[in-house]
Amino acid sequence: MTSCMVFNHHSLPFDSGGKADEALPDFLKLCIQAHNIGFSTILVDESVDKDWFRLELCRRYFWQDWHNKIQAGEDKSYKDRIRAFRSIATRQPFFSMEDIENNVDLFEVSFDGDSSFAALRAAAWHDAPLAGFPTRRPWIESPLTVKIETLDQAGEIISLHLDLFNFFSPESFELNRDSLLEKRNALIRSGKAILDGKERFFPHLTFCGKAPQQLNNWSASQTILDQVKESLTVLNRFCDLWGDEPCQSYSHGVLRKLGLNHKVSGESDRVLTNPRLKREREFWLPQGRKEVFENHVKLNNGFRLHFFPDHQSKKIYVGYIGTHLRLK
């Protein structure tokens, strides 16, 4: 799965500035949701301002006009959402020199017989989803089925059809979140890949204690690694929602509601009152303080993933991913 989305500028313009005002907060939310599972870049056509300000939402009404109204208002949630959105990388043009060298010029894409939709062509080429606005049909439908025509080595035309994810609202993204996560996690084949891709795959988690070394030197089975990926995905999702319903505060039950398939618990009083056993479960946070990582996910074959939910920063720190720590 690619790490980019393609901005579907074909979904513009809106019929009015009022409709644009209503839709933009959800567009930002959609992009942030996608970023939090690994879509770290938005590809933007060269005809569009990559800084977004001169993007014309409707006749004579630009993104900058909307942005200025938000900045002058008192709704902090919108301002925070804008700040988070602007942290997502924007890249132009749709096709790089490498794409050109790989014969993108021989790669034609049409939708309902129309081959003028540059964003759809880019999405098909990069195997990436589209992100746009809910203005009118067909941009309020997903998937969008396109026809691809390319040449084989013998110069014969090869035709096929491809369904493209078209995200036009946070709800349309949520409907496909699980399938996107399955595709993403299938590409992570080593502990080192988890560690190297932390900022992309698990931006709300921090690995500390023994976890970085354990991931970097991973030698357990792929089955256990898959369970680690599943657990980290749920922990990251909880952090993404921390403060919203139903994730007002950390609890084991919330993780289960978010799809954790493994048991999670704290340590017994017998462990926590034994200085030697308690010490094994203590790890340093990056801020320089030591905490007890008593919360742990119980994986197969006696493996455990120990973590510490920090209610102040609303982050989760993962300190240990390995075989069961001593109980006596």
C-alpha positions in Angstrom: 0.0 0.0 0.0 1.3 3.4 -0.9 1.9 6.1 1.7 0.1 8.9 -0.3 -3.4 10.1 -1.1 -4.3 12.0 -4.2 -6.3 15.2 -3.8 -9.3 15.0 -6.1 -9.5 18.6 -7.3 -12.1 17.5 -9.8 -14.7 17.5 -7.0 -14.5 21.4 -6.9 -16.1 23.9 -7.1 -18.8 24.1 -4.4 -22.1 25.7 -5.3 -21.6 28.3 -2.6 -19.2 29.5 0.0 -21.6 28.4 2.7 -21.4 24.8 1.5 -17.6 25.0 1.4 -17.6 26.3 5.0 -19.6 23.3 6.1 -17.4 20.8 4.3 -13.9 21.9 5.0 -13.7 20.9 8.7 -14.7 17.3 7.7 -12.1 17.3 4.9 -9.4 18.2 7.4 -10.6 15.5 9.7 -10.6 13.0 6.9 -7.0 13.8 5.9 -5.9 13.6 9.6 -7.6 10.2 10.0 -5.8 8.9 6.9 -2.4 10.4 8.1 -2.8 8.5 11.4 -2.8 5.2 9.7 0.1 5.9 7.4 -1.0 8.2 4.5 1.7 10.7 5.2 1.6 12.6 1.9 -1.1 14.3 -0.2 -0.3 14.4 -4.0 -1.6 17.7 -5.5 -1.9 18.5 -9.2 0.3 21.3 -10.5 -2.8 23.4 -11.3 -3.5 23.6 -7.5 -1.7 25.8 -5.0 0.3 23.2 -2.9 0.0 25.6 0.1 -3.8 25.4 -0.4 -4.4 29.2 0.2 -5.2 29.9 -3.4 -7.4 26.9 -3.9 -10.7 28.2 -5.3 -13.5 26.5 -3.4 -16.3 28.3 -5.3 -16.4 31.3 -7.6 -14.1 34.0 -6.0 -14.0 32.2 -2.6 -10.7 30.7 -1.7 -9.3 28.4 1.0 -7.5 31.5 2.4 -10.8 33.2 2.9 -12.2 30.3 4.9 -8.9 30.0 6.8 -9.0 33.7 7.8 -12.5 33.3 9.2 -11.5 30.3 11.3 -8.4 32.1 12.6 -10.6 35.1 13.6 -13.1 32.8 15.4 -12.9 31.2 18.9 -13.4 27.6 18.0 -10.1 26.0 19.1 -10.9 22.6 17.7 -11.0 24.0 14.1 -7.6 25.7 14.7 -6.1 22.5 16.1 -7.4 20.6 13.1 -5.8 23.1 10.6 -2.5 22.8 12.5 -2.6 19.0 12.3 -3.5 19.1 8.6 -0.6 21.4 7.7 1.8 18.9 9.2 0.9 16.5 6.4 3.4 16.7 3.5 2.1 18.0 0.2 3.9 16.9 -3.1 3.7 18.0 -6.7 3.6 17.0 -9.4 1.5 13.9 -9.7 4.3 12.1 -11.5 8.0 12.1 -10.7 10.9 11.6 -13.1 11.0 8.0 -12.0 7.3 7.6 -13.0 8.2 9.0 -16.4 11.1 6.6 -16.8 8.7 3.8 -16.0 6.5 4.8 -18.9 3.6 6.6 -17.2 3.0 8.3 -20.5 1.8 4.9 -21.8 -0.6 4.5 -18.8 -4.1 5.9 -19.8 -7.0 6.0 -17.4 -10.6 6.8 -18.2 -13.7 7.2 -16.1 -17.1 6.8 -17.8 -15.3 7.2 -21.1 -13.6 10.5 -20.1 -9.8 10.4 -19.8 -9.3 14.0 -18.7 -9.4 13.3 -14.9 -5.7 13.7 -13.9 -6.3 12.9 -10.3 -7.9 9.5 -11.1 -5.0 8.7 -13.4 -2.5 9.5 -10.6 -4.5 7.5 -8.0 -4.5 4.4 -10.3 -0.8 4.8 -11.1 0.2 5.1 -7.5 -2.4 2.6 -6.2 -3.6 5.4 -3.9 -7.0 6.5 -2.6 -8.6 9.8 -3.5 -9.5 12.5 -1.0 -12.0 15.2 -2.1 -15.2 17.0 -1.3 -18.8 15.8 -1.3 -20.1 18.2 -3.9 -21.9 16.2 -6.5 -22.0 12.8 -8.3 -19.8 10.9 -9.0 -17.6 12.4 -6.2 -20.0 11.3 -3.5 -19.5 7.6 -4.4 -16.9 5.0 -3.6 -15.3 3.1 -5.1 -14.9 4.7 -8.5 -14.3 2.2 -11.3 -11.8 3.3 -13.9 -10.6 1.7 -17.1 -6.8 1.4 -17.5 -5.1 0.9 -20.8 -1.4 0.3 -21.2 1.0 -1.4 -23.7 2.7 -4.7 -23.2 6.2 -5.5 -24.5 4.8 -6.6 -27.8 3.0 -3.2 -28.3 -0.5 -4.7 -27.7 -3.0 -2.7 -25.7 -3.9 -4.3 -22.3 -7.2 -3.1 -20.7 -8.4 -3.7 -17.2 -10.7 -2.2 -14.7 -9.7 -0.9 -11.2 -11.8 0.2 -8.2 -10.4 3.4 -6.6 -11.2 4.3 -3.0 -12.8 7.8 -3.0 -12.8 9.4 0.4 -15.2 12.4 0.5 -16.1 12.4 4.2 -14.8 11.1 7.5 -17.5 8.4 7.4 -16.5 7.2 3.9 -13.0 6.8 5.3 -14.1 4.9 8.4 -16.0 2.4 6.3 -12.7 1.4 4.7 -10.3 1.8 7.7 -10.1 -1.9 8.6 -9.4 -3.0 5.1 -6.7 -0.3 4.7 -5.1 -1.3 7.9 -5.0 -5.0 6.9 -3.2 -4.0 3.6 -0.8 -1.8 5.5 0.0 -4.3 8.2 0.6 -7.1 5.6 3.5 -5.0 4.2 5.2 -4.8 7.6 7.3 -8.0 7.7 9.8 -7.3 10.5 10.3 -5.7 13.8 12.8 -3.3 12.3 10.1 -2.2 9.8 7.8 -1.3 12.7 10.6 0.7 14.4 11.7 2.4 11.2 8.1 3.2 10.2 6.9 4.3 13.6 6.2 7.9 12.7 4.2 6.8 9.7 2.3 3.8 11.1 2.0 4.5 14.8 2.5 8.3 15.3 0.9 8.4 18.7 3.1 5.7 20.3 6.6 6.0 21.7 9.0 3.0 22.0 11.3 3.2 25.0 12.8 0.8 27.5 13.7 -2.5 25.9 11.2 -2.2 23.0 13.4 -0.5 20.4 16.1 -3.2 20.8 13.6 -6.0 20.8 12.0 -4.8 17.6 15.3 -4.1 15.9 16.5 -7.7 16.7 13.2 -9.4 16.3 13.6 -13.2 16.1 10.1 -14.5 17.1 7.6 -15.9 14.7 5.7 -13.9 12.1 2.5 -14.9 13.9 3.7 -13.1 17.1 4.8 -10.1 15.0 1.3 -10.0 13.4 -0.2 -9.9 16.9 2.2 -7.1 17.9 1.1 -5.1 14.8 -2.5 -5.6 15.7 -2.0 -4.5 19.3 0.0 -1.4 18.3 -2.7 -0.5 15.8 -5.4 -0.5 18.5 -3.2 1.4 21.0 -2.4 4.0 18.3 -6.1 4.3 17.5 -7.0 4.8 21.2 -4.5 7.7 21.4 -6.0 9.2 18.2 -9.4 9.2 19.9 -8.2 10.0 23.4 -10.5 12.7 24.9 -13.5 11.9 22.6 -16.3 9.4 23.3 -15.9 6.6 24.1 -12.2 7.2 24.9 -12.4 9.9 27.6 -9.9 8.0 29.7 -7.8 4.9 29.4 -9.3 1.5 30.3 -8.7 -2.1 29.2 -12.4 -2.2 28.2 -12.0 0.6 25.7 -9.2 -1.2 23.9 -11.4 -4.3 23.5 -14.2 -2.1 22.1 -11.7 -0.7 19.6 -11.0 -4.3 18.4 -8.1 -5.6 20.5 -8.3 -9.4 20.0 -6.0 -10.3 22.9 -6.4 -10.1 26.7 -5.0 -7.0 28.4 -4.5 -6.5 32.1 -2.4 -4.9 34.8 -0.1 -6.7 37.2 -1.2 -8.4 40.4 -0.6 -7.0 43.9 1.9 -9.8 44.4 4.0 -8.6 41.6 3.7 -4.9 42.3 4.6 -5.3 46.0 7.7 -7.4 45.2 10.5 -4.8 44.6 12.5 -7.2 42.4 9.5 -8.1 40.2 8.3 -4.5 40.1 11.7 -3.3 39.0 11.6 -5.6 35.9 8.5 -3.7 34.8 10.0 -0.2 35.3 11.2 1.7 32.2 12.4 5.2 31.6 10.3 7.6 29.6 12.0 10.0 27.2 11.2 12.8 29.6 13.6 11.3 32.1 11.2 9.8 34.6 10.7 6.1 35.4 7.3 4.5 35.4 5.9 1.0 36.1 4.6 -0.5 32.8 2.2 -2.8 34.5 -0.4 -2.8 31.7 0.3 -5.6 29.2 -1.3 -7.3 26.2 -1.1 -11.1 26.4 0.1 -12.5 23.1 0.5 -16.2 22.1 3.3 -18.4 23.4 3.8 -16.4 26.5 4.8 -13.1 24.8 3.8 -9.8 26.4 3.6 -6.2 25.2 4.0 -3.9 28.2 2.9 -0.3 27.9 2.2 2.9 29.9 -0.7 5.2 29.1 0.4 8.8 30.0 -2.8 10.7 30.8 -1.0 14.0 30.7 0.4 13.8 27.2 -2.3 11.4 25.9 0.4 9.2 24.5 1.1 5.5 25.0 4.7 4.4 25.7 5.7 0.8 24.8 8.5 -0.4 26.9 8.7 -4.2 26.4 7.8 -6.7 23.7 9.1 -10.1 24.6 8.6 -13.3 26.6 6.8 -13.2 29.9 8.6 -11.3 32.6 9.3 -13.2 35.8 6.5 -13.8 38.3 8.6 -15.1 41.2 
